[in-house]
Amino acid sequence: MRLFFGLSLPDDVRSVTRACAEEAAQRVPGRYALPENHHITLAFLGDVPEKRLGDARDVLARCAAAFPAPVLSLDGFDCFGRRTNGILILRVTSCPPLLPLHEQLVQALTEAGLPADPGPFAPHITLARHAVMADAMPACPPVSFSCTRAHVYLSARDEAHVLRYTPLETVCFSSAGSGN
Ligand code: 2AM
């Protein structure tokens, strides 16, 4: 099974990212992700034997329990890769920053004998692949939200061959200092 660790979006934030994608699609051609699939990747594992799902969950649970619930903000449109055939993203900033969490996850996965893509890591929400970027992009609404939970996601195609990201396991961040 193809797995990754990630953060889901509250419904109201997903409405904003959906609207951002719809607005972007007016000027940026590309293969747009399903809004249901909008997420923030924390670490990508790749192919993992089904019997090791519990070990992957334990890694995420341990690292998340030691990390304060982050407050995330959408930080505008950007592009990974080539502007003529790139990945259209929304940048995400986090308080505290997510890079140390990503590094801890990669280290803990490696120690557990699980695969882990070391990065580079830049928090983002993928809106479209094979995007042809426009010279000017609209502003993205100033949205902030708190994330209390992280998920082990399954990346798989459904019966109609549509790619879906499904949370299989859910774990909690530390509540220390977050007011939760
Ligand atoms: P992204 O949209 O956040 O970049 C499932 O494949 C998800 O894992 C992708 O949507 C992608 O999320 C993320 N991912 C991160 N590193 C990856 C890699 N090396 N290969 C494939 N997907 C990766």
py3Dmol code that shows the C-alpha trace and the ligand (Angstrom):
import py3Dmol

protein = """\
ATOM      1  CA  MET A   1       0.000   0.000   0.000  1.00  0.00           C
ATOM      2  CA  ARG A   2       1.168   3.488  -0.913  1.00  0.00           C
ATOM      3  CA  LEU A   3       1.248   5.618   2.243  1.00  0.00           C
ATOM      4  CA  PHE A   4       2.069   9.129   3.336  1.00  0.00           C
ATOM      5  CA  PHE A   5       1.630  11.181   6.492  1.00  0.00           C
ATOM      6  CA  GLY A   6      -0.340  14.395   6.193  1.00  0.00           C
ATOM      7  CA  LEU A   7      -2.683  17.019   7.550  1.00  0.00           C
ATOM      8  CA  SER A   8      -6.287  17.313   6.415  1.00  0.00           C
ATOM      9  CA  LEU A   9      -8.107  20.614   5.947  1.00  0.00           C
ATOM     10  CA  PRO A  10     -11.182  21.717   7.915  1.00  0.00           C
ATOM     11  CA  ASP A  11     -14.249  22.005   5.640  1.00  0.00           C
ATOM     12  CA  ASP A  12     -14.210  25.814   5.654  1.00  0.00           C
ATOM     13  CA  VAL A  13     -10.527  25.881   4.642  1.00  0.00           C
ATOM     14  CA  ARG A  14     -11.159  23.291   1.935  1.00  0.00           C
ATOM     15  CA  SER A  15     -13.864  25.618   0.558  1.00  0.00           C
ATOM     16  CA  VAL A  16     -11.204  28.319   0.305  1.00  0.00           C
ATOM     17  CA  THR A  17      -8.634  26.039  -1.392  1.00  0.00           C
ATOM     18  CA  ARG A  18     -11.357  24.831  -3.785  1.00  0.00           C
ATOM     19  CA  ALA A  19     -12.205  28.465  -4.647  1.00  0.00           C
ATOM     20  CA  CYS A  20      -8.487  29.234  -5.101  1.00  0.00           C
ATOM     21  CA  ALA A  21      -8.158  26.289  -7.504  1.00  0.00           C
ATOM     22  CA  GLU A  22     -11.248  27.361  -9.443  1.00  0.00           C
ATOM     23  CA  GLU A  23      -9.928  30.901  -9.745  1.00  0.00           C
ATOM     24  CA  ALA A  24      -6.459  29.681 -10.740  1.00  0.00           C
ATOM     25  CA  ALA A  25      -7.964  27.418 -13.407  1.00  0.00           C
ATOM     26  CA  GLN A  26      -9.200  30.548 -15.225  1.00  0.00           C
ATOM     27  CA  ARG A  27      -5.598  31.436 -16.070  1.00  0.00           C
ATOM     28  CA  VAL A  28      -3.445  28.379 -15.352  1.00  0.00           C
ATOM     29  CA  PRO A  29      -4.129  25.290 -17.473  1.00  0.00           C
ATOM     30  CA  GLY A  30      -3.208  22.013 -15.771  1.00  0.00           C
ATOM     31  CA  ARG A  31      -4.469  18.761 -14.324  1.00  0.00           C
ATOM     32  CA  TYR A  32      -6.295  19.896 -11.192  1.00  0.00           C
ATOM     33  CA  ALA A  33      -6.489  17.734  -8.073  1.00  0.00           C
ATOM     34  CA  LEU A  34      -9.856  16.794  -6.623  1.00  0.00           C
ATOM     35  CA  PRO A  35     -10.577  19.333  -3.840  1.00  0.00           C
ATOM     36  CA  GLU A  36     -11.325  16.328  -1.567  1.00  0.00           C
ATOM     37  CA  ASN A  37      -7.663  15.394  -2.030  1.00  0.00           C
ATOM     38  CA  HIS A  38      -6.297  18.776  -0.888  1.00  0.00           C
ATOM     39  CA  HIS A  39      -3.942  18.104   2.033  1.00  0.00           C
ATOM     40  CA  ILE A  40      -0.540  18.999   3.467  1.00  0.00           C
ATOM     41  CA  THR A  41       2.041  16.222   3.232  1.00  0.00           C
ATOM     42  CA  LEU A  42       4.263  15.784   6.307  1.00  0.00           C
ATOM     43  CA  ALA A  43       6.310  12.844   4.997  1.00  0.00           C
ATOM     44  CA  PHE A  44       5.998  10.489   2.041  1.00  0.00           C
ATOM     45  CA  LEU A  45       6.611   6.776   2.678  1.00  0.00           C
ATOM     46  CA  GLY A  46       5.680   5.128  -0.641  1.00  0.00           C
ATOM     47  CA  ASP A  47       5.022   1.399  -0.852  1.00  0.00           C
ATOM     48  CA  VAL A  48       4.650  -0.263   2.543  1.00  0.00           C
ATOM     49  CA  PRO A  49       3.544  -3.879   3.192  1.00  0.00           C
ATOM     50  CA  GLU A  50       0.014  -3.890   4.676  1.00  0.00           C
ATOM     51  CA  LYS A  51       1.226  -5.665   7.801  1.00  0.00           C
ATOM     52  CA  ARG A  52       3.426  -2.643   8.616  1.00  0.00           C
ATOM     53  CA  LEU A  53       0.582  -0.095   8.660  1.00  0.00           C
ATOM     54  CA  GLY A  54       0.469  -0.300  12.478  1.00  0.00           C
ATOM     55  CA  ASP A  55       4.194   0.448  12.696  1.00  0.00           C
ATOM     56  CA  ALA A  56       3.757   3.477  10.439  1.00  0.00           C
ATOM     57  CA  ARG A  57       0.890   4.672  12.620  1.00  0.00           C
ATOM     58  CA  ASP A  58       3.010   4.251  15.749  1.00  0.00           C
ATOM     59  CA  VAL A  59       5.794   6.385  14.238  1.00  0.00           C
ATOM     60  CA  LEU A  60       3.324   9.166  13.415  1.00  0.00           C
ATOM     61  CA  ALA A  61       1.622   8.892  16.823  1.00  0.00           C
ATOM     62  CA  ARG A  62       4.928   9.151  18.707  1.00  0.00           C
ATOM     63  CA  CYS A  63       6.242  12.123  16.733  1.00  0.00           C
ATOM     64  CA  ALA A  64       2.908  13.994  16.749  1.00  0.00           C
ATOM     65  CA  ALA A  65       2.457  13.486  20.510  1.00  0.00           C
ATOM     66  CA  ALA A  66       5.773  15.292  21.049  1.00  0.00           C
ATOM     67  CA  PHE A  67       4.885  18.213  18.723  1.00  0.00           C
ATOM     68  CA  PRO A  68       2.601  21.164  19.565  1.00  0.00           C
ATOM     69  CA  ALA A  69      -0.589  21.407  17.493  1.00  0.00           C
ATOM     70  CA  PRO A  70       0.521  23.696  14.645  1.00  0.00           C
ATOM     71  CA  VAL A  71      -1.330  26.778  13.432  1.00  0.00           C
ATOM     72  CA  LEU A  72      -1.208  26.903   9.635  1.00  0.00           C
ATOM     73  CA  SER A  73      -1.735  29.808   7.245  1.00  0.00           C
ATOM     74  CA  LEU A  74      -2.228  29.831   3.493  1.00  0.00           C
ATOM     75  CA  ASP A  75       0.549  31.885   1.982  1.00  0.00           C
ATOM     76  CA  GLY A  76      -0.275  32.408  -1.684  1.00  0.00           C
ATOM     77  CA  PHE A  77       0.156  30.642  -5.027  1.00  0.00           C
ATOM     78  CA  ASP A  78       3.524  29.320  -6.112  1.00  0.00           C
ATOM     79  CA  CYS A  79       5.006  26.750  -8.457  1.00  0.00           C
ATOM     80  CA  PHE A  80       7.309  23.753  -8.021  1.00  0.00           C
ATOM     81  CA  GLY A  81       9.396  22.816 -11.039  1.00  0.00           C
ATOM     82  CA  ARG A  82       9.198  24.386 -14.459  1.00  0.00           C
ATOM     83  CA  ARG A  83       6.788  27.258 -15.039  1.00  0.00           C
ATOM     84  CA  THR A  84       5.813  25.675 -18.361  1.00  0.00           C
ATOM     85  CA  ASN A  85       5.044  22.251 -16.852  1.00  0.00           C
ATOM     86  CA  GLY A  86       5.076  22.515 -13.082  1.00  0.00           C
ATOM     87  CA  ILE A  87       3.054  21.880  -9.971  1.00  0.00           C
ATOM     88  CA  LEU A  88       0.728  24.698  -8.933  1.00  0.00           C
ATOM     89  CA  ILE A  89       0.669  24.934  -5.148  1.00  0.00           C
ATOM     90  CA  LEU A  90      -0.542  27.060  -2.293  1.00  0.00           C
ATOM     91  CA  ARG A  91       2.342  27.747   0.070  1.00  0.00           C
ATOM     92  CA  VAL A  92       1.602  27.006   3.725  1.00  0.00           C
ATOM     93  CA  THR A  93       3.374  28.564   6.690  1.00  0.00           C
ATOM     94  CA  SER A  94       3.222  26.961  10.097  1.00  0.00           C
ATOM     95  CA  CYS A  95       3.743  28.028  13.686  1.00  0.00           C
ATOM     96  CA  PRO A  96       5.770  26.213  14.897  1.00  0.00           C
ATOM     97  CA  PRO A  97       7.470  25.336  11.576  1.00  0.00           C
ATOM     98  CA  LEU A  98       6.816  21.820  10.254  1.00  0.00           C
ATOM     99  CA  LEU A  99      10.370  21.110   9.033  1.00  0.00           C
ATOM    100  CA  PRO A 100      11.591  19.689  12.399  1.00  0.00           C
ATOM    101  CA  LEU A 101       8.531  17.421  12.515  1.00  0.00           C
ATOM    102  CA  HIS A 102       9.217  16.235   8.958  1.00  0.00           C
ATOM    103  CA  GLU A 103      12.858  15.500   9.910  1.00  0.00           C
ATOM    104  CA  GLN A 104      11.801  13.596  13.043  1.00  0.00           C
ATOM    105  CA  LEU A 105       9.310  11.555  11.015  1.00  0.00           C
ATOM    106  CA  VAL A 106      11.925  10.650   8.395  1.00  0.00           C
ATOM    107  CA  GLN A 107      14.398   9.634  11.113  1.00  0.00           C
ATOM    108  CA  ALA A 108      11.816   7.582  13.051  1.00  0.00           C
ATOM    109  CA  LEU A 109      10.590   5.872   9.859  1.00  0.00           C
ATOM    110  CA  THR A 110      14.147   4.972   8.905  1.00  0.00           C
ATOM    111  CA  GLU A 111      14.862   3.620  12.396  1.00  0.00           C
ATOM    112  CA  ALA A 112      11.682   1.522  12.142  1.00  0.00           C
ATOM    113  CA  GLY A 113      12.855   0.067   8.817  1.00  0.00           C
ATOM    114  CA  LEU A 114      10.105   1.871   6.905  1.00  0.00           C
ATOM    115  CA  PRO A 115      10.694   3.843   3.677  1.00  0.00           C
ATOM    116  CA  ALA A 116      10.828   7.639   3.848  1.00  0.00           C
ATOM    117  CA  ASP A 117      11.408  10.274   1.205  1.00  0.00           C
ATOM    118  CA  PRO A 118      13.850  12.745   2.840  1.00  0.00           C
ATOM    119  CA  GLY A 119      12.600  15.694   0.828  1.00  0.00           C
ATOM    120  CA  PRO A 120      13.308  18.537   0.145  1.00  0.00           C
ATOM    121  CA  PHE A 121      10.387  19.545   2.331  1.00  0.00           C
ATOM    122  CA  ALA A 122       8.279  22.671   1.853  1.00  0.00           C
ATOM    123  CA  PRO A 123       4.751  22.667   3.316  1.00  0.00           C
ATOM    124  CA  HIS A 124       2.166  23.167   0.557  1.00  0.00           C
ATOM    125  CA  ILE A 125      -1.179  22.167  -0.868  1.00  0.00           C
ATOM    126  CA  THR A 126      -0.982  20.807  -4.407  1.00  0.00           C
ATOM    127  CA  LEU A 127      -3.657  22.305  -6.640  1.00  0.00           C
ATOM    128  CA  ALA A 128      -2.612  21.136 -10.120  1.00  0.00           C
ATOM    129  CA  ARG A 129       0.072  19.184 -11.932  1.00  0.00           C
ATOM    130  CA  HIS A 130       1.319  19.821 -15.497  1.00  0.00           C
ATOM    131  CA  ALA A 131       0.502  23.469 -14.836  1.00  0.00           C
ATOM    132  CA  VAL A 132       1.464  26.242 -17.220  1.00  0.00           C
ATOM    133  CA  MET A 133       1.974  29.181 -14.903  1.00  0.00           C
ATOM    134  CA  ALA A 134       0.556  32.645 -15.571  1.00  0.00           C
ATOM    135  CA  ASP A 135       2.614  35.814 -15.123  1.00  0.00           C
ATOM    136  CA  ALA A 136       0.270  37.151 -12.442  1.00  0.00           C
ATOM    137  CA  MET A 137      -1.733  35.204  -9.912  1.00  0.00           C
ATOM    138  CA  PRO A 138      -4.645  36.406  -7.779  1.00  0.00           C
ATOM    139  CA  ALA A 139      -4.179  36.975  -4.052  1.00  0.00           C
ATOM    140  CA  CYS A 140      -5.073  34.100  -1.802  1.00  0.00           C
ATOM    141  CA  PRO A 141      -7.435  34.928   1.117  1.00  0.00           C
ATOM    142  CA  PRO A 142      -5.679  35.227   4.509  1.00  0.00           C
ATOM    143  CA  VAL A 143      -6.756  31.997   6.232  1.00  0.00           C
ATOM    144  CA  SER A 144      -5.322  30.470   9.414  1.00  0.00           C
ATOM    145  CA  PHE A 145      -6.375  27.297  11.143  1.00  0.00           C
ATOM    146  CA  SER A 146      -5.209  25.037  13.920  1.00  0.00           C
ATOM    147  CA  CYS A 147      -4.411  21.371  13.230  1.00  0.00           C
ATOM    148  CA  THR A 148      -4.938  19.089  16.196  1.00  0.00           C
ATOM    149  CA  ARG A 149      -4.582  15.795  14.316  1.00  0.00           C
ATOM    150  CA  ALA A 150      -2.430  14.148  11.661  1.00  0.00           C
ATOM    151  CA  HIS A 151      -3.234  11.150   9.473  1.00  0.00           C
ATOM    152  CA  VAL A 152      -1.693   8.150   7.787  1.00  0.00           C
ATOM    153  CA  TYR A 153      -3.090   8.441   4.257  1.00  0.00           C
ATOM    154  CA  LEU A 154      -3.578   5.731   1.698  1.00  0.00           C
ATOM    155  CA  SER A 155      -2.977   6.865  -1.880  1.00  0.00           C
ATOM    156  CA  ALA A 156      -4.933   4.568  -4.204  1.00  0.00           C
ATOM    157  CA  ARG A 157      -7.102   4.608  -7.301  1.00  0.00           C
ATOM    158  CA  ASP A 158     -10.807   3.803  -6.846  1.00  0.00           C
ATOM    159  CA  GLU A 159     -12.937   1.539  -9.093  1.00  0.00           C
ATOM    160  CA  ALA A 160     -13.245   4.389 -11.610  1.00  0.00           C
ATOM    161  CA  HIS A 161      -9.434   4.712 -11.578  1.00  0.00           C
ATOM    162  CA  VAL A 162      -9.641   8.079  -9.805  1.00  0.00           C
ATOM    163  CA  LEU A 163      -6.772   8.799  -7.397  1.00  0.00           C
ATOM    164  CA  ARG A 164      -8.030   9.210  -3.819  1.00  0.00           C
ATOM    165  CA  TYR A 165      -6.181  10.041  -0.624  1.00  0.00           C
ATOM    166  CA  THR A 166      -7.943   8.316   2.276  1.00  0.00           C
ATOM    167  CA  PRO A 167      -7.030   8.828   5.958  1.00  0.00           C
ATOM    168  CA  LEU A 168      -6.550   5.331   7.419  1.00  0.00           C
ATOM    169  CA  GLU A 169      -5.259   6.308  10.846  1.00  0.00           C
ATOM    170  CA  THR A 170      -5.572   9.475  12.916  1.00  0.00           C
ATOM    171  CA  VAL A 171      -3.276  10.614  15.723  1.00  0.00           C
ATOM    172  CA  CYS A 172      -3.180  13.715  17.937  1.00  0.00           C
ATOM    173  CA  PHE A 173      -0.610  16.458  18.342  1.00  0.00           C
ATOM    174  CA  SER A 174       0.464  17.454  21.812  1.00  0.00           C
ATOM    175  CA  SER A 175      -2.162  19.686  23.417  1.00  0.00           C
ATOM    176  CA  ALA A 176       0.502  21.477  25.497  1.00  0.00           C
ATOM    177  CA  GLY A 177       0.240  25.215  25.002  1.00  0.00           C
ATOM    178  CA  SER A 178      -2.344  25.059  22.205  1.00  0.00           C
ATOM    179  CA  GLY A 179      -5.368  25.641  24.419  1.00  0.00           C
ATOM    180  CA  ASN A 180      -7.019  22.420  23.125  1.00  0.00           C
TER     181      ASN A 180
END
"""
ligand_1 = """\
23
2AM
P 1.883 16.635 -2.447
O 0.725 16.899 -3.311
O 1.766 17.169 -1.075
O 3.191 16.929 -3.083
C 0.715 10.938 -2.524
O 1.532 10.470 -3.533
C 1.120 12.331 -2.109
O 2.389 12.267 -1.467
C 1.285 13.226 -3.299
O 0.109 13.938 -3.525
C 2.380 14.125 -2.866
O 1.751 15.123 -2.152
C 3.141 13.432 -1.763
N 4.528 13.116 -2.061
C 5.589 13.634 -1.416
N 6.725 13.097 -1.871
C 6.377 12.247 -2.848
C 7.107 11.402 -3.724
N 8.451 11.295 -3.658
N 6.414 10.681 -4.629
C 5.066 10.771 -4.702
N 4.318 11.524 -3.891
C 4.961 12.268 -2.986
"""
view = py3Dmol.view(width=600, height=400)
view.addModel(protein, "pdb")
view.setStyle({"model": 0}, {"cartoon": {"style": "trace"}})
view.addModel(ligand_1, "xyz")
view.setStyle({"model": 1}, {"stick": {}})
view.zoomTo()
view.show()
